[in-house]
């Protein structure tokens, strides 16, 4: 298995915090956010990582040069005019087998990844928090008998069964199907939509998409200064910080 880390975004809502660095390099504890993701991948035996860069990509590339990993950097030069579906599209030209999708702005307990890593469903599997109280902004899902039926921010909170947290496992049997639907969605809706639209397109075509729950373990997506503070002072203390890099 390989990993694809999407790290092209500008992080405009974080203001001065991301003026000179990408969100992936925001300090959490004593380390940049991406350190914890890379460390988790290493501990699960994943050494081949494709990173899609955009805003201040050279800074991220320089930081990651200190890790003993097989990195391939793919630059999204249109990051200011596209959304993460285009970054995923660029990355998929470089995957050779099954892979993980990880949003670079997510801080998560390492065991959340272990759960999805050990999942044996031979399809697309989404990491879902079915404990958190949901609002309007979250990427929500509806689930029936362990199968994800719908994914969208437009699902009313009281009709949702959880939130997709930005970590997915793409089984090798599903790679070609996902690429087909990423292309199909961009042809129909353009390059400014979320890649989850491709997941929905797969579901609409009859492809079964499964979920692996986070089981109440802490995680957070960092989009705003308040998210950053919560990551540093509420979530991080509940995540054991690995030693090393």
C-alpha positions in Angstrom: 0.0 0.0 0.0 1.0 3.6 -0.7 -0.2 6.8 0.8 -1.4 10.0 -0.9 -1.2 13.1 1.3 -3.1 16.1 -0.1 -1.3 19.3 1.0 -1.9 21.9 -1.7 -4.4 24.1 0.1 -3.8 27.7 0.9 -5.5 27.7 4.3 -6.9 31.2 3.9 -9.1 31.0 7.0 -6.0 30.6 9.1 -4.8 34.0 8.2 -1.2 34.8 9.3 -0.7 31.3 10.6 -0.3 29.9 7.0 1.1 33.0 5.3 4.6 31.6 5.0 4.0 27.9 5.5 1.4 25.3 4.3 -1.1 24.0 6.8 0.8 20.7 7.1 3.6 22.5 8.8 1.6 24.2 11.6 3.2 23.5 14.9 1.3 21.1 17.2 3.3 20.4 20.3 6.9 20.6 19.3 6.4 19.2 15.8 4.7 20.2 12.5 1.3 18.6 11.9 2.6 16.4 9.1 5.2 14.8 11.4 2.5 12.9 13.2 1.0 11.6 10.0 4.3 10.5 8.5 5.3 8.8 11.8 2.0 6.9 11.9 2.5 5.8 8.3 6.0 4.6 9.1 4.9 2.6 12.1 2.3 0.8 9.9 5.0 -0.1 7.4 4.1 2.4 4.7 7.2 3.8 3.0 5.9 5.1 -0.4 4.2 8.4 -0.1 2.9 10.7 -2.8 2.5 14.3 -1.6 0.5 16.8 -3.6 1.9 20.3 -2.8 0.6 23.8 -3.6 1.0 26.8 -1.3 4.6 27.0 -0.1 5.2 23.5 -1.4 9.0 23.9 -1.4 9.0 24.6 2.3 7.1 21.3 2.9 9.5 19.4 0.6 12.5 20.8 2.4 11.1 19.7 5.8 10.3 16.2 4.6 13.8 15.7 3.2 14.8 14.7 6.8 12.7 11.5 6.8 13.8 8.1 5.5 10.8 7.6 3.3 10.2 7.2 -0.4 8.5 10.5 -1.2 7.2 11.6 -4.6 6.2 15.2 -4.8 3.5 16.3 -7.3 2.9 20.0 -7.5 -0.6 21.4 -8.1 0.2 24.7 -9.8 -3.5 25.5 -9.9 -4.1 25.1 -6.2 -5.6 28.7 -5.9 -8.2 27.8 -8.6 -9.0 24.2 -7.9 -10.2 22.1 -5.0 -8.8 18.8 -3.6 -10.5 16.7 -6.3 -7.9 18.0 -8.7 -5.0 17.3 -6.3 -6.3 13.7 -6.0 -6.5 13.5 -9.8 -2.9 14.5 -10.1 -1.8 12.1 -7.5 -3.6 9.1 -9.0 -1.3 9.3 -12.1 1.5 8.1 -9.7 -0.1 5.4 -7.6 0.8 1.8 -8.6 -1.6 -0.2 -6.4 -3.9 0.3 -3.5 -3.4 3.5 -1.4 -4.5 5.7 1.4 -5.9 9.2 1.0 -5.0 11.5 3.9 -5.9 15.2 4.2 -2.8 17.0 5.5 -4.8 19.3 7.8 -6.0 16.5 10.0 -4.5 15.6 13.4 -5.6 12.2 14.5 -4.9 9.5 17.1 -2.6 6.9 15.5 -5.0 4.0 16.2 -7.6 5.6 14.0 -5.3 4.9 11.1 -4.5 1.4 12.5 -8.2 0.5 12.4 -8.5 1.4 8.7 -5.2 -0.1 7.9 -6.3 -3.5 9.3 -9.7 -3.3 7.6 -10.0 -6.2 5.0 -12.9 -4.9 2.9 -11.8 -5.1 -0.8 -13.3 -1.7 -1.8 -13.2 1.9 -0.8 -13.2 2.4 3.0 -13.8 5.7 4.8 -12.8 6.6 8.3 -15.9 7.9 10.0 -16.6 9.5 13.4 -20.0 8.4 14.5 -19.7 9.9 18.0 -19.0 13.6 17.4 -21.9 16.1 17.5 -22.4 17.3 13.9 -23.0 20.8 12.5 -23.7 22.2 9.0 -20.0 22.4 7.8 -18.9 18.8 8.4 -18.5 16.3 5.5 -21.3 14.1 6.7 -22.3 10.5 5.8 -25.4 8.3 5.9 -24.7 4.6 6.6 -26.9 1.5 6.3 -25.7 -1.9 7.5 -22.0 -0.7 7.4 -22.3 0.6 3.9 -22.0 4.3 3.2 -24.9 5.5 1.1 -24.4 9.2 0.9 -21.6 11.7 1.6 -22.0 15.4 1.5 -21.8 18.6 3.6 -25.4 19.2 2.6 -26.8 16.3 4.6 -28.8 17.7 7.6 -27.0 17.0 10.8 -30.0 15.2 12.2 -30.1 12.9 9.2 -26.4 12.0 9.3 -24.8 9.0 10.9 -21.3 10.4 11.2 -18.5 12.5 9.7 -15.9 11.5 7.2 -12.6 12.6 8.8 -10.4 12.8 5.7 -8.8 9.4 5.8 -9.7 6.7 3.2 -8.4 3.4 2.1 -8.6 2.6 -1.6 -8.2 -1.1 -2.2 -6.3 -2.1 -5.3 -9.5 -3.4 -6.9 -11.0 0.0 -6.6 -8.2 2.3 -7.9 -9.4 2.3 -11.5 -13.0 2.9 -10.5 -12.1 5.8 -8.3 -10.0 7.4 -11.1 -12.9 7.0 -13.5 -15.3 8.7 -11.2 -12.8 11.5 -10.3 -12.6 12.3 -14.0 -16.3 11.9 -14.5 -17.1 14.4 -11.7 -14.5 17.0 -12.9 -15.9 16.7 -16.5 -19.4 17.4 -15.1 -18.8 19.8 -12.2 -15.3 21.2 -12.8 -12.2 21.1 -10.6 -13.5 23.2 -7.7 -15.4 20.5 -5.9 -14.4 18.2 -3.1 -13.1 14.7 -4.0 -15.9 13.2 -1.9 -18.1 14.0 -4.9 -16.2 11.1 -6.6 -17.0 8.8 -3.7 -20.7 9.7 -4.1 -20.5 9.1 -7.8 -19.2 5.6 -7.1 -22.0 5.0 -4.7 -24.6 6.2 -7.2 -23.2 3.8 -9.8 -23.7 0.8 -7.4 -20.2 0.6 -6.0 -20.3 -0.4 -2.3 -18.3 2.0 0.0 -17.6 0.9 3.5 -16.7 2.6 6.7 -14.3 2.1 9.6 -15.3 4.0 12.8 -12.9 6.0 14.8 -14.3 4.5 18.0 -14.4 7.7 19.9 -10.6 8.4 19.5 -9.6 12.1 19.2 -9.0 13.9 15.9 -9.5 17.3 14.4 -9.5 19.0 11.0 -7.7 22.3 11.2 -9.3 25.0 9.1 -9.5 28.0 11.5 -7.5 29.6 14.3 -10.0 28.2 16.8 -9.4 24.7 15.3 -5.6 25.3 15.7 -6.0 26.2 19.3 -8.3 23.2 19.9 -5.7 20.9 18.2 -2.9 22.2 20.4 -4.7 22.3 23.8 -7.5 19.8 23.6 -6.8 17.1 21.1 -3.0 16.8 21.2 -2.7 16.2 24.9 -4.9 13.1 24.3 -2.6 11.8 21.5 0.6 10.2 22.6 3.4 12.2 20.9 6.0 9.9 19.3 9.7 10.6 19.8 12.2 11.0 17.1 12.3 13.4 14.1 
